[in-house]
C-alpha cells in the first residue's frame, strides 16, 4: 500500500513493504528549520493509529519532547551541574551541596535511566533506599529538590514532557531543634573571653548573632566605631581548589574534596566537623583536590595544587538571606572593639613585613584569616573553661543572640533584620523557646485582670 502524504503537514499512516504499519506525525520544527516528524510502527493499523493519536495529543497539549536522542539522568545531571546550576547558585554551594549529592546519590542510583523513562516508582524506591542508608530527612529533601529543579529545566527545554518529581509525595524534612545558651551561660562565656586574644569575636557572636563566616570575614573598613555600627556585607569562605587549565581533564581525573572514600579508616565525624583524610592517601590518590601533594609522586598531575593556574582558597562572598545589613553595636561592645583594635595594631607592628594585610577584625597573629575549624576548636575550649556542659555548636551563639533579643522585648521584625533572615518564618522558630517572654506575658495578664 502506497503512502499517502497529507496536506499541511498532517499525520500519515500506511502499510509498508516490510508488512508493518507505519505512522508519521509532524511535531513541529527542528533547530535547523526542517520539519520535526516522528515515526511510529506496529503490526496493525489500529495499533499505529493509537500511537499516532497519542503523539498528536502530546503535540496539541504542548507536551512534546525535543527532537533527538534523549539523555540519561546521569548525562543530564552533569549538564545541569556544569552548565546550568552555576548561573543560579554560588560556586561554594555548587561544590559543597549540589555536586556531592548528585555524584554520590543521584547518578549512581538513577543515572542509567533514560530521562523520559524515569517513572514515579523509580523515585519511590530511590528515596526508600536513602532512608535505609540512614540519610537524614533534611538531606533527602535537599536531594529531592536538586533533582526536581534539574527535571523542571529539562521540561522547559522540551527534553521530557513531565517532571516525575511532581508526581510523588515529596520527602519531608524535620526542623532542627534550637538549643540556645541561657543568659547566665552567655555571661559566663563573656567572662572567660574578656582577656583572651580575639575575645571580642565571641562577644559579637553572642550580642549580634553573626554567622561564623560573617564574623571571620568582617573587615575594619565595615566597622564604624564612632557611630557604633557594623556593616555585614561579606562572608569569608574557603573555596575548593580547582584547575585553572582550559582542559582540566588533560591534567588528570575529576577533582574531589570530601567526604572521604567510604573505605577510608579515618572517615569519622569528630565534634561535628567533617574529616578530610589526608594521611590515608596513597601516592596515586585522586580523591582530594589540593589536599595531599606530599603523598604524590613528583610528576603527579591529579591535584589542583599541581596546576599553576589553579583557582580557589579564601574568597569573600555575599551573605545569605537578605544579604547586606547594618547592625547597631551595644555601647559596651564598642569599647571592647576599640581595645581590640589597639591590640591588633600592636600585633601588626610586631609582625612587620610578615603581616598579611587582609584588614580582618579577627585574624591570626600574622593577619591571615582564621580557619573555620580552628574557630570551632576555640569555641569548644571556651565552653569547657566556662564549665558549660552543653555540646553547643558555634551556630548556637547565633541562636542565643536571637533568643536574648526576643526576651528583651525587641520586635520580631527587628530581630529578623539583625540576623539577616530572608523569611520571617525563620525568625519565628525562636519564639516558642522564650520561657521568659511567656512568664512575662502571664504576669501582664494577671496585672490586667487582677491589678489589685
C-alpha positions as CSV (number, residue, x, y, z in Angstrom):
1,X,0.0,0.0,0.0
2,X,1.4,3.3,-1.1
3,X,1.9,6.1,1.5
4,X,-0.5,9.0,1.2
5,X,1.1,12.3,2.1
6,X,-1.4,14.6,4.0
7,X,-1.5,18.3,3.2
8,X,-0.5,20.9,5.7
9,X,1.9,18.5,7.4
10,X,-0.8,16.4,8.8
11,X,-0.1,12.9,10.1
12,X,0.1,9.9,7.7
13,X,-0.4,6.2,8.2
14,X,0.4,3.5,5.7
15,X,1.3,-0.2,5.2
16,X,4.9,-0.6,4.3
17,X,6.7,-3.1,2.1
18,X,8.0,-4.8,5.2
19,X,4.5,-5.8,6.1
20,X,4.3,-3.4,9.1
21,X,2.1,-0.4,9.5
22,X,3.9,3.0,9.8
23,X,2.8,6.3,11.0
24,X,4.4,9.8,10.8
25,X,3.5,12.8,12.9
26,X,4.7,16.3,12.4
27,X,5.5,17.6,15.8
28,X,7.0,21.0,15.0
29,X,10.2,22.4,13.6
30,X,13.8,21.3,14.4
31,X,16.6,23.7,15.4
32,X,17.8,23.8,11.8
33,X,14.3,24.7,10.5
34,X,13.4,21.4,9.0
35,X,10.1,19.7,10.0
36,X,10.3,17.5,13.1
37,X,8.5,14.4,12.0
38,X,8.3,11.4,14.4
39,X,7.9,7.8,13.4
40,X,5.8,5.0,14.9
41,X,5.2,1.5,13.7
42,X,3.2,-1.6,14.6
43,X,1.7,-4.8,13.4
44,X,-1.8,-3.5,12.8
45,X,-3.3,-0.3,11.6
46,X,-5.3,0.2,14.8
47,X,-2.1,-0.1,16.9
48,X,-0.3,2.5,14.8
49,X,-3.3,4.8,14.8
50,X,-3.4,4.8,18.6
51,X,0.3,5.6,18.7
52,X,-0.2,8.5,16.2
53,X,-3.1,9.9,18.2
54,X,-1.0,9.8,21.4
55,X,1.7,11.8,19.7
56,X,-0.8,14.3,18.3
57,X,-2.3,14.8,21.8
58,X,1.1,15.5,23.2
59,X,1.8,17.9,20.4
60,X,-1.5,19.7,20.8
61,X,-1.2,19.9,24.6
62,X,2.4,21.4,24.4
63,X,4.0,18.3,26.0
64,X,6.2,17.4,23.1
65,X,9.8,16.4,23.7
66,X,12.7,17.9,21.8
67,X,13.9,16.1,18.6
68,X,17.0,14.0,19.0
69,X,18.3,11.4,21.4
70,X,17.1,11.8,25.0
71,X,19.9,11.9,27.5
72,X,20.1,9.7,30.6
73,X,19.5,11.0,34.0
74,X,23.3,10.9,34.7
75,X,24.1,12.8,31.5
76,X,21.5,15.5,32.2
77,X,22.5,15.9,35.8
78,X,26.1,16.6,34.8
79,X,25.0,19.1,32.2
80,X,22.9,20.7,34.9
81,X,25.9,20.9,37.3
82,X,28.4,22.1,34.8
83,X,26.3,24.5,32.6
84,X,23.1,25.5,34.3
85,X,23.4,25.5,38.1
86,X,26.5,27.8,38.1
87,X,24.2,30.6,36.8
88,X,21.8,30.1,39.7
89,X,23.9,29.2,42.8
90,X,27.3,30.2,44.1
91,X,30.3,28.1,43.4
92,X,30.6,27.3,47.1
93,X,27.0,25.9,47.2
94,X,27.6,24.0,44.0
95,X,30.8,22.4,45.3
96,X,29.7,21.7,48.9
97,X,26.0,20.8,48.4
98,X,24.9,20.2,44.8
99,X,27.8,18.2,43.4
100,X,28.3,15.8,46.3
101,X,24.6,14.9,46.4
102,X,24.4,14.4,42.6
103,X,27.7,12.4,42.3
104,X,27.2,10.3,45.5
105,X,23.5,9.6,45.3
106,X,21.5,10.6,42.3
107,X,23.8,9.5,39.5
108,X,24.8,6.1,41.0
109,X,21.2,5.1,41.7
110,X,19.2,6.8,38.9
111,X,21.8,7.8,36.3
112,X,21.3,4.8,34.0
113,X,17.6,5.6,33.4
114,X,16.8,7.5,30.2
115,X,15.4,10.9,31.2
116,X,12.0,10.3,29.5
117,X,11.7,6.8,31.0
118,X,12.2,7.8,34.7
119,X,9.0,6.9,36.5
120,X,7.5,7.7,39.9
121,X,8.1,4.2,41.2
122,X,11.8,4.7,40.5
123,X,11.9,7.7,42.8
124,X,9.9,5.9,45.5
125,X,12.5,3.1,45.5
126,X,15.3,5.7,45.4
127,X,14.1,7.6,48.4
128,X,13.3,4.4,50.3
129,X,16.9,3.3,49.7
130,X,18.2,6.6,51.1
131,X,16.2,6.1,54.2
132,X,17.7,2.6,54.7
133,X,21.2,4.1,54.2
134,X,20.5,6.3,57.2
135,X,20.5,9.7,55.5
136,X,19.0,12.5,57.5
137,X,15.5,13.6,56.4
138,X,16.7,17.1,55.5
139,X,19.5,15.6,53.4
140,X,16.9,13.6,51.4
141,X,14.8,16.7,51.0
142,X,17.8,18.5,49.5
143,X,18.5,15.7,47.1
144,X,14.9,15.7,46.0
145,X,14.9,19.5,45.4
146,X,18.1,19.3,43.3
147,X,16.7,16.5,41.2
148,X,13.3,18.2,40.8
149,X,14.9,21.5,39.8
150,X,17.0,19.7,37.1
151,X,14.0,17.9,35.8
152,X,11.9,21.1,35.7
153,X,14.5,22.7,33.5
154,X,14.5,19.5,31.3
155,X,10.8,20.0,30.8
156,X,11.3,23.7,29.9
157,X,13.9,22.7,27.3
158,X,11.5,20.1,25.9
159,X,13.7,17.1,26.6
160,X,10.9,15.5,28.6
161,X,7.2,16.1,28.8
162,X,6.8,15.8,32.6
163,X,8.6,16.2,35.8
164,X,8.1,12.9,37.7
165,X,9.3,14.6,41.0
166,X,5.9,16.4,41.0
167,X,4.0,13.1,40.6
168,X,5.1,11.7,44.0
169,X,4.7,12.7,47.6
170,X,7.9,14.7,48.2
171,X,10.1,13.7,51.1
172,X,9.6,15.8,54.2
173,X,12.3,17.2,56.4
174,X,12.3,18.0,60.1
175,X,13.1,21.2,61.9
176,X,16.4,21.1,63.8
177,X,15.8,21.7,67.5
178,X,17.1,25.1,68.5
179,X,19.0,25.0,71.8
180,X,20.3,28.4,72.7
181,X,22.5,29.1,75.7
182,X,21.0,30.5,78.8
183,X,21.6,34.2,79.7
184,X,23.8,33.1,82.6
185,X,25.8,30.8,80.3
186,X,26.4,33.6,77.8
187,X,27.6,35.8,80.6
188,X,30.0,33.1,81.8
189,X,31.4,32.9,78.3
190,X,32.0,36.7,78.2
191,X,33.9,36.4,81.5
192,X,36.1,33.7,80.0
193,X,36.9,35.6,76.8
194,X,37.3,39.1,78.2
195,X,41.1,38.8,78.4
196,X,41.5,36.3,75.6
197,X,43.1,37.2,72.2
198,X,40.2,37.8,69.7
199,X,37.8,37.5,72.6
200,X,35.5,40.1,71.1
201,X,34.9,37.6,68.3
202,X,32.6,35.7,70.8
203,X,31.2,38.9,72.3
204,X,29.9,39.9,68.8
205,X,28.6,36.4,68.2
206,X,26.5,36.4,71.3
207,X,25.4,40.0,71.0
208,X,24.7,40.3,67.3
209,X,24.2,36.8,66.1
210,X,26.6,36.9,63.1
211,X,27.1,33.7,61.2
212,X,30.6,32.2,61.6
213,X,31.7,33.1,58.1
214,X,30.3,36.6,58.5
215,X,32.4,37.1,61.7
216,X,35.6,35.6,60.3
217,X,35.1,37.8,57.1
218,X,34.3,41.1,58.9
219,X,36.8,43.8,58.0
220,X,37.7,47.0,59.8
221,X,36.5,49.2,56.9
222,X,33.0,47.9,57.5
223,X,33.2,48.8,61.3
224,X,32.3,52.4,62.3
225,X,33.2,52.6,66.0
226,X,32.4,56.4,66.1
227,X,28.8,55.7,65.0
228,X,28.7,52.3,66.7
229,X,27.6,50.4,63.6
230,X,29.0,47.4,61.7
231,X,28.0,46.6,58.1
232,X,27.7,42.9,57.3
233,X,28.4,42.9,53.6
234,X,30.6,39.9,53.1
235,X,31.4,36.3,54.3
236,X,34.8,34.7,54.1
237,X,34.8,31.3,52.6
238,X,37.4,28.8,51.6
239,X,36.6,27.6,48.1
240,X,37.7,24.2,46.8
241,X,40.9,24.4,44.7
242,X,40.3,23.8,41.1
243,X,42.4,23.6,37.9
244,X,42.9,26.8,36.1
245,X,43.6,24.9,32.8
246,X,41.2,25.2,29.9
247,X,41.0,21.4,29.8
248,X,41.4,20.1,33.4
249,X,40.8,16.5,32.2
250,X,44.0,16.7,30.3
251,X,45.8,17.2,33.6
252,X,44.2,14.3,35.4
253,X,40.9,13.0,36.7
254,X,38.0,15.0,38.1
255,X,38.9,16.6,41.4
256,X,37.2,15.8,44.7
257,X,37.4,17.1,48.3
258,X,35.1,15.4,50.8
259,X,33.5,13.3,52.0
260,X,36.3,10.7,52.2
261,X,36.0,7.4,50.3
262,X,33.7,5.0,52.2
263,X,36.6,2.6,52.9
264,X,38.7,5.4,54.5
265,X,39.7,4.3,58.0
266,X,39.8,7.9,59.2
267,X,36.4,9.0,57.7
268,X,34.8,9.8,61.0
269,X,33.0,12.8,62.4
270,X,34.8,14.5,65.2
271,X,33.0,17.2,67.3
272,X,30.6,17.6,64.4
273,X,33.3,18.5,61.9
274,X,33.8,16.7,58.7
275,X,37.2,14.9,58.3
276,X,39.4,15.2,55.2
277,X,41.6,12.2,55.1
278,X,45.0,13.5,54.1
279,X,47.1,10.9,55.9
280,X,45.1,8.0,54.5
281,X,46.0,8.9,50.9
282,X,48.2,6.7,48.7
283,X,50.7,8.0,46.2
284,X,48.2,7.5,43.4
285,X,45.3,9.1,45.3
286,X,42.9,11.1,43.1
287,X,40.2,11.7,45.8
288,X,41.1,15.1,47.0
289,X,41.7,18.4,45.3
290,X,44.9,20.1,46.6
291,X,44.8,18.1,49.9
292,X,47.7,15.7,49.8
293,X,50.6,16.8,47.4
294,X,53.3,15.4,49.7
295,X,51.8,11.9,49.3
296,X,52.0,12.2,45.5
297,X,54.8,11.3,43.0
298,X,56.8,14.3,41.8
299,X,55.1,14.3,38.4
300,X,51.6,13.9,39.8
301,X,49.0,15.9,37.8
302,X,46.0,14.6,39.7
303,X,45.6,17.5,42.1
304,X,44.8,21.2,41.6
305,X,47.8,22.0,43.6
306,X,49.9,20.9,40.7
307,X,48.3,23.3,38.3
308,X,50.0,26.8,38.2
309,X,46.7,28.5,37.2
310,X,44.6,26.8,39.9
311,X,41.7,28.8,41.5
312,X,40.2,28.6,45.0
313,X,41.2,29.3,48.5
314,X,40.0,32.2,50.7
315,X,37.3,34.3,48.9
316,X,34.8,36.9,50.1
317,X,31.2,36.1,49.1
318,X,27.9,37.8,49.7
319,X,26.0,36.9,52.9
320,X,23.0,34.6,52.9
321,X,19.4,35.7,53.4
322,X,18.7,39.4,52.9
323,X,22.4,39.9,52.1
324,X,23.9,43.3,53.2
325,X,22.7,44.7,56.5
326,X,23.9,47.2,59.1
327,X,23.7,46.5,62.8
328,X,24.0,48.9,65.7
329,X,26.6,47.9,68.4
330,X,25.7,47.8,72.1
331,X,27.8,50.6,73.8
332,X,29.8,48.2,75.9
333,X,30.8,46.3,72.8
334,X,32.1,49.5,71.1
335,X,34.6,50.0,73.9
336,X,35.7,46.3,73.7
337,X,36.3,46.6,69.9
338,X,38.3,49.8,70.4
339,X,40.6,48.0,72.8
340,X,40.8,45.0,70.4
341,X,41.8,47.4,67.5
342,X,44.6,48.8,69.6
343,X,45.8,45.3,70.5
344,X,45.8,44.3,66.8
345,X,47.8,47.4,65.9
346,X,50.5,46.3,68.3
347,X,50.5,42.8,66.7
348,X,50.8,44.4,63.2
349,X,53.8,46.4,64.2
350,X,55.4,43.4,65.9
351,X,54.9,41.2,62.7
352,X,56.4,43.8,60.4
353,X,56.8,42.6,56.8
354,X,55.3,39.2,57.7
355,X,51.9,40.9,58.3
356,X,49.2,39.9,55.8
357,X,47.0,42.9,55.0
358,X,43.6,41.3,55.0
359,X,42.1,44.1,57.1
360,X,40.2,41.4,59.1
361,X,38.8,42.3,62.5
362,X,39.7,38.8,63.9
363,X,42.7,37.1,62.4
364,X,45.8,35.0,63.1
365,X,48.9,36.7,64.6
366,X,50.2,37.4,61.1
367,X,46.9,39.0,59.9
368,X,45.8,35.9,57.9
369,X,42.3,34.5,58.0
370,X,41.2,32.2,60.8
371,X,40.2,28.7,59.6
372,X,36.6,27.8,60.4
373,X,37.9,24.5,62.0
374,X,40.3,26.3,64.3
375,X,37.5,28.7,65.2
376,X,35.3,25.7,66.1
377,X,38.0,24.2,68.3
378,X,38.4,27.5,70.2
379,X,34.7,27.7,70.8
380,X,34.8,24.2,72.3
381,X,37.7,25.2,74.5
382,X,35.8,28.3,75.7
383,X,32.8,26.1,76.6
384,X,35.0,23.9,78.8
385,X,36.6,26.9,80.5
386,X,33.1,28.3,81.2
387,X,32.1,24.9,82.6
388,X,29.1,24.6,80.2
389,X,28.1,21.0,79.8
390,X,26.1,21.5,76.6
391,X,27.6,20.3,73.3
392,X,26.8,23.6,71.8
393,X,27.8,24.4,68.2
394,X,29.3,27.7,67.0
395,X,26.0,28.4,65.3
396,X,24.2,28.2,68.7
397,X,25.8,31.5,69.6
398,X,23.6,33.0,66.8
399,X,20.5,31.2,68.3
400,X,21.4,32.6,71.7
401,X,21.6,36.2,70.3
402,X,18.1,35.8,68.7
403,X,16.6,34.4,71.9
404,X,18.1,37.1,74.1
405,X,16.8,39.9,71.8
406,X,13.3,38.5,71.9
407,X,13.5,38.1,75.7
408,X,14.4,41.8,75.9
409,X,11.1,42.7,74.2
410,X,12.7,43.5,70.8
411,X,10.2,43.4,68.0
412,X,10.5,40.2,65.9
413,X,10.9,42.1,62.7
414,X,13.9,43.9,64.2
415,X,15.4,40.6,65.2
416,X,14.8,39.4,61.6
417,X,16.8,42.4,60.3
418,X,19.6,41.9,62.8
419,X,20.0,38.3,61.9
420,X,19.6,38.8,58.2
421,X,16.8,36.2,57.8
422,X,15.1,36.4,54.4
423,X,11.9,34.9,55.8
424,X,10.1,36.0,59.0
425,X,9.1,32.3,59.5
426,X,12.7,31.5,60.2
427,X,12.9,34.1,62.9
428,X,9.5,32.8,64.4
429,X,11.2,29.5,65.2
430,X,12.8,31.2,68.2
431,X,9.5,32.4,69.8
432,X,8.5,29.0,71.2
433,X,11.6,28.7,73.4
434,X,11.5,32.0,75.2
435,X,10.1,31.0,78.6
436,X,10.9,34.4,80.0
437,X,8.5,36.0,77.5
438,X,5.8,33.5,78.3
439,X,6.2,34.2,82.0
440,X,6.1,38.0,81.5
441,X,3.0,37.7,79.3
442,X,1.3,35.7,82.0
443,X,2.3,38.3,84.6
444,X,1.0,41.2,82.5
445,X,-2.4,39.4,82.0
446,X,-2.5,38.9,85.8
447,X,-2.0,42.6,86.3
448,X,-4.6,43.5,83.7
449,X,-7.3,41.4,85.2
450,X,-6.4,41.4,88.9
451,X,-4.4,44.7,89.3
452,X,-5.4,44.9,92.9
